């Protein structure tokens, strides 16, 4: 679960970075490259978060399958 915690932390940082970079006090200092980097990081974080979700779903499905009756029958042969 450490990875999920890190992804949540990164998502929180992304939100803070986006909010700070677009605030009126820093508006003159905003560089388009910085905003583009934040956008790229945001996309990568979202993709990794989705991937982690699928890993969790798959892992739980495998655990459930291992406990099914048909799986136990296969081990008998």
ZIHUTA-V872358 format. One record per helix or strand of 2 or more residues. SS is the DSSP state (alpha for helix, beta for strand). FROM is the first residue (numbers start at 1). TO is the last residue. If there is no record, write none. Layout:
# ZIHUTA-V872358
ss:from:to
SS:FROM:TO
SS:FROM:TO
This chain:
# ZIHUTA-V872358
ss:from:to
alpha:2:21
alpha:24:29
alpha:32:66
alpha:69:76
